[in-house]
Structures are given as C-alpha cells and as structure tokens.
C-alpha cells in the first residue's frame, strides 16, 4: 500500500510542478500570455459579424485584473498541491494520509476550475474564444482538465482493498 500512496503523491507533485511552471512562465514571460488574455477579452479576432461583441472588455485595467486573477489561481493551486504532496509523502504510512488527500483534492479541484470556468466557460463561451483562429486556448484547457482530472480520480481511489494500515 505504501507504493500506491507514493504513486499518488508523485502524481500530485507532478501537477504541482506543472502549475508552478505555468505561473512562473506567466510571470517571467508576462507579455506572451498577456497578449492572449488581451485578445480573448477584447474579442478582436472573433467573427466580425458576431452579435456577442458587446461582451468585450477593452479596458487595460480590467484586462490586467483578469490576467492576475488567472496567475493567482495558478499560484494558489501550485501552493496547495505542493503542501498536499509534502503532507502525503510524510504521512504515507499513517492515518494522516487521508487528510493530506483532502488537501490534494482541493488543489486539483482548484486547477480544474481554473481551466473549466476560466478558459472553457468564460473565455470559450462568454468571450467566444472558440470563434478565434488565433487566440483559441480551449483545446489546451481541455487537455489540462483531462490531465488534472485523471490525477484527481487516481488520488481519490480508495486504497483499502490493498490492505489497510493499522488505524485506517
């Protein structure tokens, strides 16, 4: 059972590393993804005859707030997941592992919500990102949701059938 718990821990650490790299990239190469956010919110590459253009946000202050909200979500997910991975590692042989899994589930859920709400619902549907040939991040968002979702499922799978530890 320790090997299964260490496997779950490694998967959580992998997603923590992913969010760390994403946040680090957004901060250190701010302009690359800033352009993405700016174009999605301004809807300047959606269908020219779209009746949805009234939804566009062109104010740079609001665009910046959106971008920093995304970065804050990435940092929060990374932090939660690193804390969870450490707690899972140090409690792999004890009853504390279940509490650590709860923290991992919170971080993984935050990550899924960031992409499902932020990129698929808000970006994809509200700001019609799907209409853009250039600034469409929906497929990547679905890829990330799938990757994070698989880890969430694995982490939440019970490991009791593998032989419970004393006190579990």
C-alpha positions as CSV (number, residue, x, y, z in Angstrom):
1,X,0.0,0.0,0.0
2,X,2.9,2.4,0.6
3,X,3.9,2.1,-3.1
4,X,0.3,3.1,-4.1
5,X,0.3,6.0,-1.8
6,X,3.8,7.1,-3.0
7,X,2.5,6.9,-6.6
8,X,-0.5,9.1,-5.7
9,X,1.9,11.5,-4.0
10,X,4.2,11.6,-7.1
11,X,1.2,12.4,-9.3
12,X,0.1,15.3,-7.1
13,X,3.7,16.6,-7.1
14,X,3.7,16.4,-10.9
15,X,0.6,18.6,-11.1
16,X,2.1,21.0,-8.5
17,X,5.2,21.2,-10.7
18,X,3.0,21.9,-13.8
19,X,1.2,24.8,-12.1
20,X,4.5,26.1,-10.8
21,X,5.9,26.2,-14.3
22,X,2.7,27.8,-15.7
23,X,2.7,30.5,-13.1
24,X,6.4,31.1,-13.4
25,X,6.0,31.4,-17.2
26,X,3.2,33.8,-16.9
27,X,5.2,36.0,-14.5
28,X,8.6,35.8,-16.3
29,X,7.3,35.9,-19.8
30,X,4.4,38.2,-18.9
31,X,3.8,39.6,-22.4
32,X,3.3,36.3,-24.2
33,X,0.2,35.3,-22.3
34,X,-0.8,38.9,-21.7
35,X,-1.4,39.2,-25.4
36,X,-3.6,36.0,-25.2
37,X,-5.7,37.4,-22.4
38,X,-5.9,40.8,-24.0
39,X,-7.1,39.4,-27.4
40,X,-9.6,37.0,-25.8
41,X,-11.2,39.7,-23.6
42,X,-11.3,42.3,-26.4
43,X,-12.8,39.7,-28.8
44,X,-10.9,41.4,-31.6
45,X,-10.3,38.1,-33.5
46,X,-13.8,36.6,-33.2
47,X,-16.2,36.6,-36.1
48,X,-16.5,40.2,-37.3
49,X,-20.3,39.9,-37.6
50,X,-20.8,38.3,-34.2
51,X,-23.6,39.7,-32.1
52,X,-21.6,39.0,-29.0
53,X,-19.1,41.8,-29.3
54,X,-20.9,43.8,-26.6
55,X,-19.3,41.4,-24.1
56,X,-15.8,42.6,-25.0
57,X,-13.6,44.0,-22.3
58,X,-11.1,46.5,-23.7
59,X,-10.1,48.4,-20.6
60,X,-6.5,47.5,-19.9
61,X,-7.0,47.8,-16.1
62,X,-9.8,45.2,-16.2
63,X,-7.8,43.0,-18.6
64,X,-4.8,43.2,-16.2
65,X,-7.1,42.2,-13.3
66,X,-8.3,39.2,-15.2
67,X,-4.7,38.2,-16.0
68,X,-3.6,38.5,-12.4
69,X,-6.6,36.5,-11.3
70,X,-5.5,33.7,-13.5
71,X,-2.0,33.9,-12.3
72,X,-3.2,34.0,-8.6
73,X,-5.3,30.8,-9.3
74,X,-2.2,29.1,-10.7
75,X,-0.1,30.1,-7.7
76,X,-2.8,29.0,-5.3
77,X,-3.2,25.6,-7.0
78,X,0.6,25.1,-7.0
79,X,0.9,26.0,-3.4
80,X,-1.9,23.8,-2.3
81,X,-0.6,20.9,-4.3
82,X,3.0,21.3,-3.0
83,X,1.7,21.4,0.6
84,X,-0.5,18.3,-0.1
85,X,2.3,16.4,-1.8
86,X,4.6,17.0,1.2
87,X,1.9,16.0,3.6
88,X,1.1,12.9,1.6
89,X,4.8,12.0,1.5
90,X,5.3,12.4,5.2
91,X,2.1,10.6,6.1
92,X,2.2,7.8,3.5
93,X,2.4,5.1,6.3
94,X,-0.1,6.7,8.7
95,X,-3.7,7.7,9.0
96,X,-2.8,11.3,8.3
97,X,-2.6,10.4,4.6
98,X,-6.4,10.7,4.2
99,X,-6.3,14.3,5.4
100,X,-3.4,15.0,3.0
101,X,-5.5,13.6,0.2
102,X,-8.3,16.0,1.0
103,X,-5.8,18.9,0.6
104,X,-4.7,17.4,-2.7
105,X,-8.3,17.1,-3.9
106,X,-8.8,20.8,-3.1
107,X,-5.7,21.8,-5.1
108,X,-6.6,19.6,-8.0
109,X,-10.2,20.8,-8.0
110,X,-9.0,24.4,-8.0
111,X,-6.9,23.6,-11.0
112,X,-9.8,22.0,-12.9
113,X,-12.0,25.0,-12.0
114,X,-9.3,27.4,-13.3
115,X,-9.4,25.8,-16.7
116,X,-13.1,24.8,-16.8
117,X,-14.5,28.1,-15.6
118,X,-11.8,30.5,-16.7
119,X,-10.9,29.1,-20.1
120,X,-13.7,26.9,-21.3
121,X,-16.8,28.8,-19.8
122,X,-15.6,32.4,-19.5
123,X,-13.0,32.6,-22.3
124,X,-14.5,30.0,-24.6
125,X,-18.2,30.8,-24.3
126,X,-18.6,34.2,-22.8
127,X,-15.8,35.8,-24.8
128,X,-16.4,33.5,-27.8
129,X,-12.8,32.3,-27.9
130,X,-14.0,29.4,-30.0
131,X,-14.5,31.8,-32.8
132,X,-10.9,32.9,-33.0
133,X,-8.5,31.1,-35.3
134,X,-5.5,32.7,-33.5
135,X,-6.3,33.1,-29.8
136,X,-8.2,29.9,-29.0
137,X,-7.0,28.1,-26.0
138,X,-9.9,25.7,-25.5
139,X,-8.1,22.5,-26.6
140,X,-5.2,23.2,-24.3
141,X,-7.7,23.9,-21.5
142,X,-9.4,20.5,-22.1
143,X,-6.0,18.8,-22.2
144,X,-5.2,20.3,-18.8
145,X,-8.6,19.4,-17.4
146,X,-8.1,15.8,-18.5
147,X,-4.6,15.5,-17.1
148,X,-5.6,17.1,-13.7
149,X,-8.9,15.1,-13.7
150,X,-7.2,11.8,-14.1
151,X,-4.9,12.6,-11.2
152,X,-7.9,13.6,-9.1
153,X,-9.6,10.3,-9.8
154,X,-6.5,8.3,-9.0
155,X,-5.9,10.2,-5.8
156,X,-9.4,9.7,-4.6
157,X,-9.5,6.0,-5.4
158,X,-9.6,4.1,-2.1
159,X,-6.5,2.0,-1.2
160,X,-8.2,0.0,1.5
161,X,-8.5,-3.1,-0.7
162,X,-4.7,-3.2,-0.9
163,X,-4.5,-3.8,2.8
164,X,-5.4,-1.2,5.4
165,X,-2.8,0.2,7.7
166,X,-3.4,0.0,11.4
167,X,-5.8,2.8,12.4
168,X,-7.0,3.4,8.9
